[in-house]
């Protein structure tokens, strides 16, 4: 989808009350299930957030309460994504430090137990 169409749709959605936006979301889900050439790949955390939202909607919770809840859930998902990215970066740094040939523990790199001195 090109950017001007995306902005046009967002502009129209911004003028509607939350209840109508959820009706549009339902219609988009229907169209996606019927006509999408490929399924959208959501992360496990995004699937969890969507499941919470769908459960709240099925329970007839007000749109404003859902919006507030989803704001908190989306912030939590963002934090968890940041933590996962930091963990991956640390793991990558450790693997690179351990597998670098000729490195020694004295200079902060290399596998434990290797020595850079000879006897």
C-alpha positions in Angstrom: 0.0 0.0 0.0 1.4 3.4 -0.9 1.9 6.0 1.8 -0.7 8.5 0.5 -3.4 5.8 0.6 -2.3 4.8 4.1 -2.5 8.4 5.3 -5.9 8.9 3.7 -7.3 5.8 5.5 -5.7 6.9 8.8 -7.2 10.3 8.4 -10.7 8.9 7.9 -10.3 6.5 10.9 -9.3 9.4 13.1 -12.6 11.1 12.6 -14.7 8.1 13.7 -15.6 7.0 17.3 -13.8 3.9 18.7 -16.9 1.7 18.3 -17.0 2.3 14.5 -13.2 1.7 14.2 -13.7 -1.7 15.8 -16.4 -2.5 13.3 -14.0 -1.5 10.5 -11.3 -3.8 12.1 -13.8 -6.6 12.0 -14.5 -6.0 8.3 -10.8 -5.9 7.5 -10.3 -9.2 9.4 -13.1 -10.6 7.2 -11.6 -9.3 4.0 -8.1 -10.6 5.0 -9.4 -14.1 5.7 -11.3 -14.2 2.4 -8.9 -12.4 0.0 -5.4 -12.1 1.4 -2.8 -13.6 -0.8 -0.6 -14.3 2.2 -1.3 -14.4 5.9 0.1 -11.6 8.0 2.9 -12.7 10.2 2.6 -11.3 13.7 5.1 -11.8 16.5 4.0 -13.9 19.5 3.7 -10.8 21.6 1.6 -9.1 19.0 -0.7 -12.2 18.8 -1.0 -12.0 22.6 -2.0 -8.4 22.5 -4.5 -9.0 19.8 -5.9 -11.9 21.8 -6.4 -9.7 24.8 -8.1 -7.1 22.7 -10.4 -9.6 21.1 -11.3 -11.1 24.5 -12.2 -7.6 25.8 -14.3 -6.9 22.7 -16.1 -10.2 23.1 -16.9 -9.4 26.7 -18.6 -6.1 25.6 -16.1 -3.9 27.4 -16.4 -0.3 26.4 -14.2 1.0 23.6 -12.5 3.6 25.8 -11.6 0.9 28.4 -10.2 -1.3 25.6 -8.2 1.6 24.3 -6.7 2.3 27.7 -5.9 -1.3 28.3 -4.4 -1.8 24.9 -2.2 1.3 25.5 -0.7 -0.3 28.6 -0.4 -3.7 26.8 1.4 -2.1 23.8 3.8 -0.4 26.1 4.5 -3.7 27.8 5.0 -5.4 24.5 7.5 -2.6 23.5 9.5 -3.1 26.7 9.6 -6.9 26.2 10.8 -6.4 22.6 13.5 -4.1 23.8 14.6 -6.6 26.5 14.7 -9.4 23.9 16.8 -7.2 21.5 19.2 -6.4 24.3 19.5 -10.1 25.3 20.2 -11.0 21.7 22.9 -8.3 21.4 24.6 -9.5 24.6 24.5 -13.2 23.4 25.9 -12.2 20.1 28.7 -10.2 21.8 29.5 -13.2 24.0 29.6 -15.6 21.1 31.9 -13.2 19.1 34.2 -12.8 22.1 34.5 -16.5 22.7 35.0 -17.6 19.1 37.5 -14.9 18.1 40.8 -16.8 17.4 44.0 -15.8 19.2 42.3 -13.7 21.9 43.2 -13.9 25.5 41.2 -13.4 28.8 43.7 -10.8 30.0 42.5 -8.3 27.3 38.9 -9.1 27.9 38.4 -11.4 24.9 38.6 -15.1 24.2 37.7 -18.3 25.9 38.3 -18.9 29.6 41.4 -20.9 30.5 43.5 -19.7 27.5 46.7 -17.9 28.3 48.5 -15.4 26.2 52.0 -16.1 27.8 54.4 -19.0 27.1 56.4 -20.9 29.7 
